Amino acid sequence: MKTIKYVLKRPEMPLALSLCFGLALLLFRILLTHSLFYVFLGWNLFLAGIPYLITRWIQGRNAGQNSHIRFYMAFSAWLLFLPNSPYIITDLVHLHNESSSLVWYDLFLVFVFAVNGLILGLLSMLDMHRFLVRRYSTKMAHYLMFFVCQLSGYGIYLGRFLRFNSWDLFTRPLRLLREMVQTLSDPKVWLMTFAFGGFLWILFLVAQARWHAAGGNTKK
């Protein structure tokens, strides 16, 4: 019993429980409908967790404070995959698919995965903000995180509407660059970018405020 209580008190345990709950919902749907239609949510959730794994790796290696090259490489990879965390929100579009037969259950399923993706993204953003504060300053870290949120908003647009993935930067760089240039004159692109980016920024501010209220500290 003491072992169980110890495990439940570990900071990672609530997050693990939330992730497992979502996966259990997905498994139950597969067993009930004999359909693999929403299996892509599992893959999207894995991609959403990469930024969190990267910041945990930085923390474990102490790369956020010591090695410049290691940190900037990790930061670049983190920035590349961060849009995958809030991206799952856009999977609500699949509710219109004819394979989405359990409307309310499917809505809840996508919602749970989207929330888990946001949680993973926000936790990684809180970590990255602390790393940036240590390297630069609190003010600079705030500016950088705002810019990161807007880039993530644009990344969500590229993923949902142009169907690009994070790794297309390396596998299809010329096509990606060409289509990015073409989007710059489209007002709808800026609308979606600032809508998603602004919402992510607000959520980050809320999470940061709650973290400070709970006793977190940040180097000034």
Secondary structure by P-SEA (a helix, b strand, c coil): caaaaaaaaccaaaaaaaaaaaaaaaaaaaaaccccccaaaaaaaaaaaaaaaaaaaaaaaccccccaaaaaaaaaaaaaacccccccccccccccccccccaaaaaaaaaaaaaaaaaaaaaaaaaaaaaaaaaccaaaaaaaaaaaaaaaaaaaaaacccccccccccccaaaaaaaaaaacccaaaaaaaaaaaaaaaaaaaaaaaaaaaacccccc
